[in-house]
Amino acid sequence: MTPQEISEAVNMAIESKSLLPIWTYILLILLPLFGAYLGAYVKKKAEGKVLDEDFKKTLDRIEKQVNSVKAIEERISHVYLEEREISRIKREKIELIYEYVDKEVSLLSTNLSTALACMDRDTIYPTNKTQMLISLYFKEEMQRELDFYLEQRKPLLTHIRKLEQANYERNNQQRSMAENMQTFEYGNRLAQNLNQARVNIELALEEQMKNLTKSSSKDAASGAA
């Protein structure tokens, strides 16, 4: 009841001369006050519940954002470490390719000289480690240099084997040497072509090393930032 309604009820009771017990009037006064207090209390609790739910939603949203940021940071860190490890491995392989290609060309040159001179000793042929390493670690970057190298190596290997076979069949060292020297210019040209292919590979390796160094410098700068 509103204060106006209470006042009207009291006036009616007075006019009708039917007075109510005193506690009735007290209740008539207190009940509206209690109702108003109860309504305010319920409203405040409802508002508090809404605020609490909003706070929890906001907290959950912030937590998800923080977790997302952490996940991104962890991924970036993983990619950085992975790229740094790949760079380290490639540097090692570049050094090995330098070593193997030099050994292969030197060995084939020695084999050619041995075959021309009809020297009686076992021929040691190079492995395919240069081809293997480039194909595994620098296939896209150095395919052209590798193809050219293989194109120049093949005819030289074939020429050396033909000389060795002829030496075996003639079984006459002086005659073999005389006939072999007729092919000296041809064999020398093949050896020069292979040596140029080796130089091309080494130049390409230098370029790859520069690229790796630049990439490492950029990663280091990004990490410092």
C-alpha positions as CSV (number, residue, x, y, z in Angstrom):
1,M,0.0,0.0,0.0
2,T,1.1,3.5,-0.7
3,P,1.2,6.2,2.0
4,Q,-1.9,7.8,0.4
5,E,-3.8,4.5,0.6
6,I,-2.8,4.1,4.3
7,S,-3.9,7.6,5.1
8,E,-7.3,7.1,3.4
9,A,-7.8,3.8,5.3
10,V,-7.0,5.5,8.6
11,N,-9.4,8.4,7.8
12,M,-12.1,5.9,6.9
13,A,-11.7,4.0,10.1
14,I,-11.9,7.3,12.1
15,E,-15.0,8.5,10.2
16,S,-16.7,5.2,10.7
17,K,-15.7,5.3,14.3
18,S,-14.6,1.7,14.1
19,L,-11.0,2.1,15.4
20,L,-8.7,-0.8,14.9
21,P,-6.2,-2.1,17.4
22,I,-3.0,-0.2,17.6
23,W,-0.9,-3.0,16.1
24,T,-3.1,-2.9,13.0
25,Y,-2.0,0.7,12.4
26,I,1.6,-0.2,13.1
27,L,1.4,-2.9,10.5
28,L,-0.3,-0.6,8.0
29,I,2.7,1.7,8.4
30,L,5.4,-0.8,8.5
31,L,4.2,-3.2,5.8
32,P,4.7,-0.7,2.9
33,L,8.1,0.4,4.3
34,F,9.1,-3.3,4.5
35,G,7.7,-3.9,1.0
36,A,9.7,-0.9,-0.3
37,Y,12.9,-2.1,1.5
38,L,12.3,-5.7,0.2
39,G,11.8,-4.5,-3.4
40,A,15.0,-2.4,-3.2
41,Y,16.9,-5.3,-1.7
42,V,15.7,-7.7,-4.5
43,K,16.5,-5.1,-7.1
44,K,20.0,-4.6,-5.7
45,K,20.6,-8.3,-5.5
46,A,19.4,-8.7,-9.1
47,E,21.7,-5.9,-10.2
48,G,24.6,-7.4,-8.3
49,K,23.9,-10.8,-10.0
50,V,24.0,-9.1,-13.4
51,L,27.2,-7.3,-12.5
52,D,28.7,-10.5,-11.3
53,E,27.8,-12.3,-14.5
54,D,29.1,-9.5,-16.6
55,F,32.3,-9.5,-14.6
56,K,32.7,-13.3,-15.1
57,K,32.1,-12.9,-18.9
58,T,34.6,-10.1,-19.1
59,L,37.1,-12.2,-17.1
60,D,36.6,-15.2,-19.3
61,R,37.0,-13.0,-22.4
62,I,40.3,-11.5,-21.1
63,E,41.5,-15.0,-20.1
64,K,40.8,-16.3,-23.7
65,Q,42.6,-13.3,-25.2
66,V,45.6,-13.9,-22.9
67,N,45.7,-17.5,-23.8
68,S,45.5,-16.6,-27.5
69,V,48.4,-14.2,-27.1
70,K,50.4,-16.9,-25.3
71,A,49.7,-19.4,-28.0
72,I,50.8,-17.0,-30.7
73,E,54.0,-16.2,-28.7
74,E,54.8,-19.9,-28.3
75,R,54.2,-20.5,-32.0
76,I,56.5,-17.6,-33.0
77,S,59.1,-18.9,-30.6
78,H,58.8,-22.4,-32.0
79,V,59.1,-21.2,-35.6
80,Y,62.1,-19.0,-34.7
81,L,63.9,-22.0,-33.0
82,E,63.0,-24.3,-35.9
83,E,64.3,-21.8,-38.5
84,R,67.5,-21.3,-36.5
85,E,68.0,-25.0,-36.4
86,I,67.4,-25.4,-40.1
87,S,69.9,-22.5,-40.7
88,R,72.5,-24.2,-38.6
89,I,72.1,-27.5,-40.4
90,K,72.3,-25.8,-43.8
91,R,75.5,-24.1,-42.8
92,E,77.0,-27.5,-42.0
93,K,75.9,-29.0,-45.3
94,I,77.3,-26.1,-47.2
95,E,80.7,-26.8,-45.7
96,L,80.3,-30.5,-46.6
97,I,79.3,-29.8,-50.2
98,Y,82.4,-27.6,-50.6
99,E,84.5,-30.5,-49.3
100,Y,82.9,-33.2,-51.4
101,V,82.7,-31.4,-54.7
102,D,86.4,-30.5,-54.4
103,K,87.3,-34.1,-53.6
104,E,85.2,-35.4,-56.5
105,V,86.8,-33.1,-59.1
106,S,90.3,-33.8,-57.8
107,L,89.7,-37.5,-57.8
108,L,88.4,-37.5,-61.4
109,S,91.4,-35.4,-62.5
110,T,93.7,-38.0,-60.9
111,N,91.8,-40.8,-62.5
112,L,92.2,-39.2,-65.9
113,S,95.9,-38.7,-65.5
114,T,96.3,-42.3,-64.3
115,A,94.3,-43.7,-67.3
116,L,96.3,-41.6,-69.8
117,A,99.6,-42.8,-68.3
118,C,98.4,-46.4,-68.2
119,M,99.5,-46.6,-64.6
120,D,98.9,-50.0,-63.0
121,R,96.8,-49.1,-59.9
122,D,93.2,-49.4,-58.8
123,T,90.9,-46.5,-59.8
124,I,88.9,-45.0,-57.0
125,Y,85.7,-43.3,-58.2
126,P,84.0,-40.5,-56.3
127,T,80.7,-40.9,-54.4
128,N,77.5,-39.1,-55.2
129,K,77.5,-37.1,-51.9
130,T,77.6,-33.8,-53.7
131,Q,74.5,-34.6,-55.6
132,M,72.8,-36.1,-52.6
133,L,73.4,-33.1,-50.3
134,I,72.4,-30.5,-52.8
135,S,69.2,-32.5,-53.7
136,L,68.3,-32.8,-50.0
137,Y,69.1,-29.3,-48.7
138,F,69.3,-26.9,-51.7
139,K,67.2,-28.5,-54.5
140,E,65.2,-25.4,-55.4
141,E,68.1,-23.0,-54.9
142,M,70.8,-24.9,-56.7
143,Q,69.1,-27.2,-59.2
144,R,70.6,-25.5,-62.2
145,E,74.2,-25.7,-60.9
146,L,73.7,-29.3,-59.9
147,D,72.3,-30.2,-63.4
148,F,75.2,-28.6,-65.1
149,Y,77.7,-30.3,-62.8
150,L,76.2,-33.7,-63.5
151,E,76.2,-33.0,-67.3
152,Q,79.9,-32.3,-67.2
153,R,80.8,-35.2,-64.9
154,K,79.1,-37.9,-66.9
155,P,81.2,-37.6,-70.2
156,L,84.4,-37.3,-68.1
157,L,83.6,-40.5,-66.2
158,T,82.7,-42.3,-69.5
159,H,86.0,-41.1,-71.1
160,I,88.1,-42.4,-68.2
161,R,86.4,-45.8,-68.2
162,K,87.0,-46.1,-72.0
163,L,90.7,-45.3,-71.5
164,E,90.9,-47.9,-68.8
165,Q,89.2,-50.5,-70.9
166,A,91.4,-49.8,-73.9
167,N,94.5,-50.0,-71.7
168,Y,93.4,-53.4,-70.4
169,E,92.6,-54.7,-73.9
170,R,95.9,-53.5,-75.5
171,N,98.1,-54.8,-72.7
172,N,101.0,-52.7,-74.1
173,Q,101.9,-49.7,-72.0
174,Q,103.9,-47.7,-74.6
175,R,101.3,-48.2,-77.3
176,S,98.5,-47.4,-74.9
177,M,100.2,-44.2,-73.8
178,A,100.8,-43.1,-77.4
179,E,97.2,-43.7,-78.4
180,N,95.8,-42.3,-75.2
181,M,97.7,-39.0,-75.7
182,Q,95.7,-38.5,-78.9
183,T,92.7,-37.9,-76.7
184,F,94.6,-35.6,-74.3
185,E,93.0,-32.4,-75.6
186,Y,89.5,-34.0,-75.4
187,G,90.0,-35.3,-71.9
188,N,91.5,-32.0,-70.8
189,R,88.5,-30.1,-72.1
190,L,86.2,-32.4,-70.2
191,A,88.2,-31.8,-67.0
192,Q,88.1,-28.1,-67.5
193,N,84.3,-28.2,-68.0
194,L,83.9,-30.1,-64.8
195,N,86.1,-27.7,-63.0
196,Q,83.9,-24.8,-64.2
197,A,80.9,-26.7,-62.9
198,R,82.6,-27.0,-59.6
199,V,83.2,-23.2,-59.5
200,N,79.5,-22.6,-60.3
201,I,78.5,-24.8,-57.3
202,E,80.9,-23.0,-55.0
203,L,79.6,-19.6,-56.1
204,A,76.1,-20.7,-55.5
205,L,77.1,-22.0,-52.0
206,E,78.6,-18.6,-51.2
207,E,75.2,-17.0,-52.2
208,Q,73.4,-19.5,-49.9
209,M,75.7,-18.7,-47.0
210,K,75.0,-15.0,-47.5
211,N,71.3,-15.5,-47.5
212,L,71.5,-17.6,-44.3
213,T,73.6,-14.9,-42.7
214,K,71.1,-12.2,-43.6
215,S,68.2,-14.3,-42.4
216,S,70.0,-14.9,-39.1
217,S,70.6,-11.2,-38.7
218,K,67.0,-10.3,-39.3
219,D,65.8,-13.0,-36.8
220,A,68.2,-11.6,-34.2
221,A,67.0,-8.1,-34.8
222,S,63.4,-9.2,-34.5
223,G,64.2,-11.1,-31.2
224,A,65.8,-8.0,-29.8
225,A,62.8,-5.9,-30.7
